[in-house]
Structures are given as C-alpha cells and as structure tokens.
Amino acid sequence: MTRFSPRTAPLRRAGGLAATALLLAAGPLTVAAAAPARAADPVFTLGGPAETALHPYAEGGGAPKRSTAGITVTNPADEGYEGEFTLTFDLTGVAGVADVAFDPGPGVECETKGTRSAVCTGDTLAPGLSTVTGLLLGAAKGSEQGAAGTIRVTGEARSATSTPLAAPFTPFTTRVTVGGPDLVMRKLPFDHEPTPGQKQQAPITFANRGSRDADGVVLTLRYSRGLDIPQRYSNCAYTTDETWTTARCSVEGAFEAGATYTLAAPLTLEATTRAYRDLFVYGIQEAGTVPRAASAARSERGSGTVLRAVPLTKALAARGVDLEPGDNEQEAEFRTANTADFMAYGDEASGAAGATVTARLGFHNDGPAWIGRIRSGGSVAAVDFTVPQGATVTSAPKGCREVTAEGAYREDRKTPAPRYLCPAPTAVRDGGGLDLSFGLRIDKALIGAAGRVTVRGPGLQEAGLPFDPKPGNNTARVVLNGQSGGGPSPSPAPPAEGGPGAGSGRTPSVAPGTSGTGAPGTTGRGGGSLASTGSPAAMTAAVTAIAALTTGLALFAAARRGRKA
C-alpha cells in the first residue's frame, strides 16, 4: 500500500488543484472515474498495566525479586501489518527507583542505552492485541518504600518503502512503585461432589504478605447458576446474569502487613436443585485498585448485616515478601449429581409445490439442572436437522453448519444442504433451550414428507447427552403436508425469560407423550400447518380461474332459462 507523509501531502494536493484548473481551461472533456480514496494509515495503541508494585530491595543480598509488566500493541486492522516499527522507552522517570530489563516477544529485539532509555524493534504486528515485550522490573539499590516513577513508551513505524507513517502509535505511560500490600487468598477445602440442596460453610480467609498495610479491601465472590449464597450483605453489590452471580463487598479497615484475616461469620455455599457443573471464584484486592465493572450500574445492594473481616493471626515482621497478584484469587469446581431433560420439538407445514414455509424446531431444557461448559466455553449440545424429502432450505439460522446426509463435512457451501448441525450456547438454563427457524421451499408436494430433529452432543462423534435421563424425547419430526390436514397456524408461545438462545425456550404446547405435529411418535411442539408464502403469480392465476368459472356458470344458467322461455 502506498503511504504518504504529512510533509508531502500538501504538495500532492496542490498538484491536484493545478491539474484540475488546466482541465477546466481546456474545455469539456470526458473524465474517467476517480480512483478510490487511499485507506488511512493504521493507528496502533500501546498498552500495559497502569501500575506495577515492586518487591523492596533486599539489603541482605541474594537474587532480586522481579515483577513483570507486559507492554502490548493493539492493531485495529483485520490483517497483520508488515513493516518496520520501533518502540522507544523513556526510563528517566524511574532512575533510582527501578532497574529495567526486557523479555522481548517473537521477532522483536530490544536494546538498552544506559539507564536512560531503551529501544525495541520488529517488522510484524499481528491483528488485535499482542505483547511486544515484557518489562522485568526490580527495585533499585537504595530505593525506599513508597518510591515511585513512570516509564513512557512511544513508537514509530515505516512502510515497506521505508516511508514513515503518520503518527501510527498512541503513547503509553505506566507507573512503578516500590513496595505494597500483597493480599493472598487461602484455598478452602470444599466437598467438590455435593448433592442438590447440600450446604457448605465457606470461611473466607486471606493474608497480607506485602510490605505495607492495605487500606480497605474488596472481596469478590462469583458463583455460577447452580450455586447460591443465601446471605445478602448490605456492604455488597450483587449483579446476576444468565450464568453468574457476582458480589463485590467493600470491607473497611487497615489490613496490616504480615497479618491473616477471616470473615467474622463464614459464608454458606449451597448447591441448588439446578446444580450440575459449577464454579465458585473468590478473590481479594485492595480497595481502589478494582476496576469498575460495566455491570455495576445494574447491581443491587444487599439488605442484610455488614460483612466484616477480623484478624486470625497478629501482624508479624514482613518476611518472605510475595507481591504476586496471581495469588489474590482461588476457585472451586463442583460436580453435582443431577440431571437435565433436553426435549426436542419439531413442526408441521402445508403448502403447494413452489410454496415457501417456515419450520420452527429446537429443544427445551425441562430441568431440573442447568447445563453449562463455563470453563471450556464449548457448546453443551447441538440440534441435528435432516431436511424433509422434496424440500430445499432457503434460509438457515446463523451458526448452523451444512453437512452431508451422512453428517460428514461438506465442501459445497453454496447449494442447500440435506442436513444441518446447529450448536447450542455454552450454557442452557433450566427452563431455557434453543429455538431455531428454517425457511423451506416445497419443491415436490409429497404427502407426509418428514424430516428428523435430534438434540445431541455438540459433535458428530458425541451422539449422547450424559446428563439426560430421557433419551426417548431427544428426537422429533418436521412434517410437510401431513395427512392430518393441518388447519390454521398456531400462535407461537412466548419465549421464557431471557429471550432466544441460552436463556430461551417456548412452553410445550402438547402434553407429555402426545404428538405436536399430528404424526405418530412425534414429540414436536409446533402443531397444525404453517402459513405458506407461495408465488404471487400462482395466487393471481388461482383467483382469475375461480372468477372465470363463476362467470361461465352464470352465463350457462341464463342461456338455459332463455331456451325454456
């Protein structure tokens, strides 16, 4: 891509104006279409931690303990950038505060220039966020507790023609401080295979192993849908979504370096009747360092007592300083013996050849458990839809994958497929499910043509659902022009709370064990025939034929009366 510098741009604009003036003076001409405008140079964003705490300098000698701060670059383009770039680090702000070394990423070389500056160079920037180099930071000899300074990072880039780009990097500044609190969360010994309804005590305990006191702390509790903490404290803000409940509890006080603390009264963690595979995450941070969550505006305060933390051990002289943010949080995974009944449903439609109908199909989670793969993020199930004979799919839901009739990968992505595999979300609530809508064109009006709807494992090699005790209702049918004759289209039931997808699911319109499509053995929930959207020309021809037939009968009757007279 040709790139322009700010210095040459005005000259080029002036040249363009002069050429336009000459063309106008020469009289009317046939002007070719203008070339498309050149894309603007990308603007890369430098980033990293806003502040990094350092272990105090060890006067007794030994290997210094270092903290790491990753310096990142965000490339907003969809493709990687090919061209030389240079990052310059101004280290004058941390002179006497920190010693700086570099751990560059792949394809990047860094060189320090004394203690005042350093330069990192590379020739490729991948799309999105990537770490260019890590800063290895250690407290400088003679630095004091609380000493602080800043490191400023700037950058420039050149295109493949060695032309400098116009201000391609936004600068970044990070703060470095010697010493600080180090809050460490203790891991709790839970029973990780509870039964529904089982309650366990959670005596949250943490320590400050840092070099100074913490001025207030924030306790964060996150638990997935199958778990609950009945206590609702007045100094905690609670936010709930489809998968998680998050409580952020602000606890006031000075939490001394070297001391260990526990809650004045232990929490109660309950495995509810909908528990299956769940996570409980509990962490501690110093007040003022927790970023404000985007969901904070939707949070609600508890109405109970105030959650408090009390000393478990007295403060000791600061030894074995840790200052590692990775130990501020612990998590517990629970595997509850429970089940969830995934019920497939299909539909029925009627129409002449050439008509297009809508088939609604999917599955509903009849509980009692919710099902989620919150750690891996994968789908919990899939809807496998085989298209009825004589029909062609004209529209499929986003995310559904075309496969062959045998369920294998399909190279052809342009023509309609005979079978579709539609993944369910990462989590499906109890009472939720997956609702899908397919457009079907009836190519041949076959009586009772049926397609198959199956809710199954997320992969073609994962046919079963290990949590489902009733595999008999995992299959339903989509029937076109069934012999039941149809009737008016039913009004679809409103979706359950949470909308379509992971938190949706229409209430079944048939009783258990009965057919929702009018066909024996079907467990669908559609019922009746759907409205078809046939060709307008065909509809006009039908109306014209009926009118002509009516007129002909009237003329015939009048002629007979004339002959009799």
VENJOFEN-V852258 format. One record per run of one state. SS is the DSSP state (H for helix, E for strand, C for the rest). FROM is the first residue (numbers start at 1). LEN is the number of residues. If there is no record, write none. Layout:
BEGIN
SS FROM LEN
SS FROM LEN
END
This chain:
BEGIN
C 1 5
H 6 20
C 26 18
E 44 4
C 48 3
E 51 4
C 55 12
E 67 9
C 76 5
E 81 10
C 91 1
H 92 3
C 95 3
E 98 7
C 105 4
E 109 5
C 114 3
E 117 9
C 126 2
E 128 12
C 140 8
E 148 11
C 159 5
E 164 1
C 165 4
E 169 2
C 171 1
E 172 7
C 179 4
E 183 3
C 186 13
E 199 4
C 203 2
E 205 4
C 209 5
E 214 11
C 225 2
E 227 2
C 229 7
E 236 5
C 241 3
E 244 12
C 256 4
E 260 4
C 264 3
E 267 5
C 272 5
E 277 10
C 287 7
H 294 5
C 299 1
E 300 2
C 302 7
E 309 5
C 314 11
H 325 3
C 328 1
E 329 7
C 336 4
E 340 6
C 346 1
E 347 3
C 350 6
E 356 13
C 369 2
E 371 2
C 373 9
E 382 5
C 387 4
E 391 5
C 396 5
E 401 3
C 404 5
E 409 1
C 410 9
E 419 5
C 424 3
E 427 2
C 429 4
E 433 10
C 443 6
E 449 8
C 457 14
H 471 3
C 474 1
E 475 6
C 481 14
E 495 1
C 496 10
E 506 1
C 507 26
E 533 1
C 534 2
H 536 29
C 565 1
END
